[in-house]
Amino acid sequence: MLSRTADNLYWLARYMERADFLSRAIEASRRLASLPKTYGGVESEWDSVLLSSGSAESFAASGRPLEEEHVIEYLTFAADNPGSIRNCLYLARTNARAVRTALTVEMWEAINGAFLEMQSFENRRKTTSKEELTHFLEFVKRTSLSYDGGAYRTMLRNDAYWFSRLGLFIERADNTARLLDVKYHVLLPEKESIGGSLDYFQWSALLRAVSAHNAYHWVYRTSMKPWLVADLLILRPEMPRSLISCYESIVRNLDLLARAHSRQGPAQRQARKLHNQLQNLTMENVFQNGLHEFVSNFIVENNQLGLLISEQYLF
Amino acid sequence: MLQFDEMMGANGQPRVAYQNLSQWLNSVDAQWLSSRREQAELLFRRIGITFAVYGSQEATERLIPFDVLPRIISRNEWERLERGLIQRVTALNLFLKDIYGDGQIIKAGIIPADLIYRNPGFCSEMFGRRPPHDVYVHISGVDIVRTDDQNFYVLEDNARTPSGVSYMLENREVMMRLFPELFSLHRVAPIEDYPNELLATLRSVSPPHAAGEPVIALMTPGQYNSAFYEHSFLADKLGIELVEGRDLFVRDDIVYMRTTEGPRRVDVIYRRIDDDFLDPLVFRADSALGVAGLMGAYQAGNVTLANAVGTGVADDKATYTYMPEIIRFYLGEAPILLNVPTYRCREADALTYVLEHLSELVVKEVNGSGGYGMLVGPHASKAQIEEFRLKLRANPDNFIAQPTLALSTCPISVAQGIAPRHVDLRPFVLHGAKNVRVVPGGLTRVAMTENSLVVNSSQGGGTKDTWVIDDVLTEIRPTIS
């Protein structure tokens, strides 16, 4: 397939995944910020969302005050934030439009329909309530579900599909890792005794941001423990947003590509290296060597894989 | 001027082809029809059939207005039209082969040499070269109008990169979704095989080295081009790559596309980009849309371009006036489709006549298109007429003039019910290595405002589905809500 098409599909998938993550992160933060201070409701919550979405610096530079209303506006509709949900959907559609031929009708209609609906949300948002924001976030999640479902159910299983899956999982691994990077301090084992149950709300917000709140109980069948939350998001293969699960999928899709092209390259090697590391890791290792160090390093390595894919497939 | 309405006869009764539609229209109410109109618009938006309007900031993607009433042509009429189209495009192709070769038509004194060789559409790089299978005009969209129940006039032979075929196809799809009951009342000839026919045409003209399985690509100027939707639509239907200039490169006179598996050789390019932008080494050096070296590969016979380079000389308005002679010269037949009588302002007598009758005539630039740069005498102000008089005197060669035709009208659905509006028709003709074919129908363009004659989408014109139906009258069913 055309390299440009592969590039567009890869980024299309990344933008859709990012929009989905942002909407979940905003929802989780709203919950947390609305709690009384004694339950962990902290002002800095909005700072964390900005950090985990990688837009803290640009937000500060935009001169907006660090208040709920402004942060939400910045993350949802702000035209000047390249990573706002609006811009993610806009860029997703631009990429989709450039590769209409590589998308199925269902995928295109999901993206184009969402783009049109987003414009109507955008046009009426000045006069709207918090309830309207809930509707909007629901809509974004629904969009990524129908886009993803469209891809899963209708796309041919060829390189177009593999590139778009790669985009999705690399973005997802990045999002989960950034979330951990921002929140690592509430997950350290000693926190349990220090913060006591008050941190429960922090942990549960974190799980909600990656739609894993119910999953936790199904996996561990015990009350919330910070190291188990970290374990779920990093090492549990059955958790679809864990780093290891993302890498399982990345390795599989890169291998399918390699087989079709009869060529293993640096991207395949990098992915396999990271996957091996995750497989050989225990949470004890992670905490001994520092959760924060582990996560920051992972973000760098994951980005590196993105670059290698670009180089190898001539984006 | 008496106007010919395609539905209603002079006696106030519907014509045979329109009897079922007319009866059906009496049975539905205007409000219901309006709701269908809105549904159609919603469908078009969702599918994303939009076009870009150049120079308009606020609405970069716009819908072409769509009218929900079909335009109907009987099979009898269509068969004559089809014969005429095939005849005309066959002649156009022979004409191009001749003027880029021996130039017999010039030697025979039928067309003045300077009209060909000094024509801006003439491409000297093509002189003495023959494209694969001697096909120049693979795809054309011939603009046709009617003035009565007998005659079809050709307004323009679009032989460069005509667009609109995606609207023809999508209009039909939307109509089938919205009005299944109307289809059950008619035997409508299908058009959905157009992509298949187009693919067969493109495959048939591949260069000799790729006779087996040619790699075909559709080349677009990119997603900001006004017809981008159509480009992606066609590439998808044909199952071929949609490439931009930056996806292609030329090495040793061979064209490749950049793929994830490395370079892949391309054999046939259906290009939807103008001659001028194809190759910065040969044409416009500032073109970022083209591919350096593409003309070299083309001249070496390693790639087929459809349409061929240099077809613009055949569809300009000056050559147009010679079409009846061109058809007689190459085919020895009388033209089936008529030319609109045209005054060539380059000829002194004609110029004098035109200058005296500006307020009655339509004056067009020889190389203009899209309804720009023309004067519609009867609708123009004094100042506009005087402005054109100066232009004409300064450069008469650049203009032709035609009487204003009483274009036929068709009913469209409006807020108050139905009303007649002027229409034209663009059928699409495919010329392959072995045969010439036309799918039954075409794009009907309609001037949405009352009395307007301008149907161009860039100026607010709309479209309709076009039905070729069997003449046999089917039994109409009693009522439809």
Contacts between the chains, C-beta under 8 A, distances in Angstrom:
chain1	res1	chain2	res2	distance
A	1	B	241	7.5
A	1	B	259	5.8
A	1	B	260	5.6
A	2	B	241	5.6
A	2	B	243	6.5
A	2	B	247	5.3
A	2	B	257	6.1
A	2	B	258	6.7
A	2	B	259	5.6
A	2	B	260	7.7
A	3	B	247	7.5
A	3	B	258	4.8
A	3	B	259	6.0
A	3	B	260	5.5
A	4	B	244	7.2
A	4	B	246	7.3
A	4	B	247	5.4
A	4	B	258	7.4
A	5	B	241	7.6
A	6	B	260	5.0
A	94	B	223	7.5
A	97	B	48	7.3
A	97	B	223	5.5
A	97	B	228	7.6
A	97	B	232	7.5
A	98	B	222	7.9
A	98	B	223	5.1
A	99	B	242	7.9
A	100	B	48	7.8
A	100	B	232	3.8
A	100	B	233	7.4
A	100	B	236	6.2
A	100	B	242	7.7
A	101	B	232	5.6
A	101	B	235	4.6
A	101	B	236	4.3
A	101	B	241	7.4
A	101	B	242	5.0
A	108	B	48	6.8
A	109	B	46	5.9
A	109	B	47	7.4
A	112	B	46	6.4
A	112	B	47	7.8
A	112	B	48	4.8
A	113	B	46	5.7
A	116	B	45	6.3
A	116	B	46	7.4
A	159	B	260	6.2
A	163	B	260	7.7
A	257	B	260	7.7
A	261	B	260	6.9
A	261	B	261	5.0
A	313	B	260	4.5
A	314	B	258	5.9
A	314	B	260	6.8
